[in-house]
C-alpha cells in the first residue's frame, strides 16, 4: 500500500486521499496485480535475477505492456533489479536523488521492494510517496521530482518507455526540504 507523507508530517495511505493530494501534478497511481503464478512469485522473491529470469518476469506481465502500447504509444520496457549487494549502488542511485524532470513520462510498475518518489507541487510544497509491490506510477513529463530507495534498498521495477532519450534527467537545482523520515 502506497504511503504519502506531506512536509507537515501528515500521512495518507488510502488511494483516494493520495490521488487527491497528487492531483495538481497529474501523477497517476494504480494497483496492478502480478497474479498468482507460483513461478513468477518465486522469481520475485529472489534477490538477483539473471537475464533469462528477467525475460520470464517481463513475459509474465506482458498484458500490462500490451495495454500501454495500444493506449499510450509505449515502445519498450525493461526490468531493473536493485538490491543492497550491487556494487556502487549508492553512486548508481545518486543521479536520481536530486530534483529533476524528464521530457517523457516516467512510468514504473513496482513488482517487488519499494521506492520513494518525492515531488515539488505547484504551490512549492513537497511530498514523498513510498510505492510498494503491485503499484504502478506515471509521473508526467516535466514534473519536478526525485527518487530514492527506502532503507531496504531493494526494488524490482518494470520501466516503460515511449523513447529512452526522453527519460534523461534534467536537473532543476531545487533544494529538497522534505524531512528525512524512517521508512521502516
C-alpha positions in Angstrom: 0.0 0.0 0.0 1.4 3.4 -1.0 2.2 5.9 1.7 2.2 9.7 1.0 3.9 12.0 3.5 3.4 15.7 3.5 6.0 18.2 4.8 3.7 18.8 7.8 4.0 15.2 8.8 0.5 14.2 7.7 0.4 10.7 6.2 -2.1 9.2 3.8 -2.4 5.5 2.9 -5.8 5.5 1.1 -5.6 5.7 -2.7 -8.4 8.2 -2.8 -6.6 10.6 -0.4 -3.2 10.1 -2.2 -4.8 10.7 -5.6 -6.4 13.9 -4.3 -3.1 15.2 -2.9 -1.2 14.3 -6.2 -4.0 15.7 -8.5 -2.3 19.1 -9.1 0.7 17.1 -10.5 -1.4 14.7 -12.6 0.6 11.8 -11.2 -1.3 8.6 -11.7 -1.1 5.8 -9.1 -2.8 2.4 -9.6 -2.8 -1.1 -8.2 -1.7 -3.8 -10.8 -1.7 -7.4 -9.6 1.2 -9.6 -10.5 -1.2 -12.6 -10.3 -0.8 -15.9 -8.6 1.7 -17.6 -10.9 3.9 -19.6 -8.5 6.9 -19.4 -10.8 6.6 -15.6 -11.1 6.2 -15.3 -7.3 9.4 -17.4 -6.9 11.4 -15.2 -9.2 10.1 -12.0 -7.5 11.3 -13.4 -4.1 14.9 -13.8 -5.4 17.3 -11.0 -4.6 19.0 -11.3 -8.0 17.7 -12.2 -11.5 19.8 -13.2 -14.5 18.8 -12.0 -18.0 16.7 -15.1 -18.7 14.8 -14.7 -15.4 14.2 -11.0 -16.2 12.7 -12.0 -19.6 10.5 -14.6 -17.8 9.2 -11.9 -15.5 8.5 -9.4 -18.3 6.7 -12.1 -20.4 4.5 -13.0 -17.4 3.5 -9.3 -17.2 3.0 -8.8 -21.0 -0.7 -7.9 -20.6 0.1 -4.5 -19.0 2.8 -3.7 -21.6 0.3 -4.5 -24.5 -2.3 -2.2 -22.9 0.3 0.6 -22.6 1.5 0.1 -26.2 -2.1 0.3 -27.5 -3.4 3.1 -25.3 -0.4 5.4 -24.8 2.2 4.5 -27.5 4.8 2.9 -25.3 7.5 1.2 -27.4 9.8 -0.6 -24.9 10.3 -1.8 -21.4 12.9 -3.2 -19.1 13.2 -4.7 -15.7 15.5 -3.0 -13.2 16.6 -5.1 -10.2 18.4 -3.3 -7.4 19.5 -4.8 -4.0 22.0 -4.0 -1.3 24.7 -6.3 -2.7 25.1 -4.4 -6.0 28.5 -2.8 -6.1 28.3 1.1 -6.1 24.5 1.0 -5.6 24.6 4.4 -3.9 26.6 6.0 -6.7 24.1 4.5 -9.2 21.1 6.0 -7.4 22.7 9.4 -6.7 21.7 10.8 -10.1 18.0 10.4 -9.2 18.2 11.8 -5.7 18.3 15.5 -6.8 15.3 17.4 -8.1 14.9 16.8 -11.8 12.4 16.5 -14.7 12.1 14.3 -17.8 11.0 15.1 -21.3 8.8 12.0 -21.3 6.5 10.5 -18.6 8.3 8.3 -16.1 6.3 5.1 -15.8 7.2 2.4 -13.3 5.4 -0.8 -12.1 6.9 -1.9 -8.8 6.7 -5.7 -8.6 9.0 -6.2 -5.5 10.5 -4.0 -2.9 9.8 -0.3 -2.6 10.9 3.1 -3.8 10.2 6.7 -2.8 9.3 9.4 -5.2 9.4 13.0 -4.0 7.5 15.7 -5.7 7.5 19.5 -5.8 3.9 20.6 -6.1 2.8 23.7 -8.0 2.4 25.6 -4.7 6.1 24.8 -3.9 5.3 22.3 -1.1 7.0 18.9 -1.2 5.7 15.4 -0.6 7.1 11.9 -0.7 5.3 8.9 -1.9 6.5 5.4 -1.0 5.3 2.9 -3.6 5.3 -0.8 -2.9 4.8 -4.1 -4.8 2.0 -4.2 -7.3 1.8 -0.4 -7.6 2.0 1.4 -10.9 3.0 5.1 -11.1 3.1 7.5 -14.0 4.9 10.8 -13.4 4.1 13.2 -16.2 6.8 14.8 -18.3 8.1 18.0 -16.8 7.1 17.1 -13.2 9.7 18.1 -10.8 10.7 15.1 -8.6 13.4 13.0 -7.1 13.7 9.3 -6.3 15.4 7.1 -3.7 15.1 3.6 -2.4 13.7 3.0 1.1 16.1 1.7 3.8 15.5 -1.8 2.5 17.4 -0.8 -0.7 15.6 -3.4 -2.7 13.3 -2.9 -5.7 12.2 -4.7 -8.9 10.5 -2.3 -11.2 9.3 -2.6 -14.8 10.2 0.7 -16.6 8.1 1.6 -19.6 9.3 4.0 -22.4 8.0 5.8 -25.3 11.6 6.6 -26.0 14.6 6.1 -23.7 16.0 9.5 -24.7 13.1 11.3 -23.0 14.0 9.7 -19.7 17.3 11.5 -19.2 17.1 13.6 -16.1 17.2 17.4 -16.4 18.3 18.8 -13.0 16.4 21.8 -11.7 18.5 22.8 -8.7 15.5 22.9 -6.4 16.5 22.0 -2.8 14.8 19.1 -1.2 13.3 20.3 2.1 11.4 17.2 2.8 12.3 15.8 6.2 14.1 12.5 6.4 11.7 10.0 7.8 12.3 6.4 8.8 10.9 4.2 6.1 10.6 1.1 8.3 
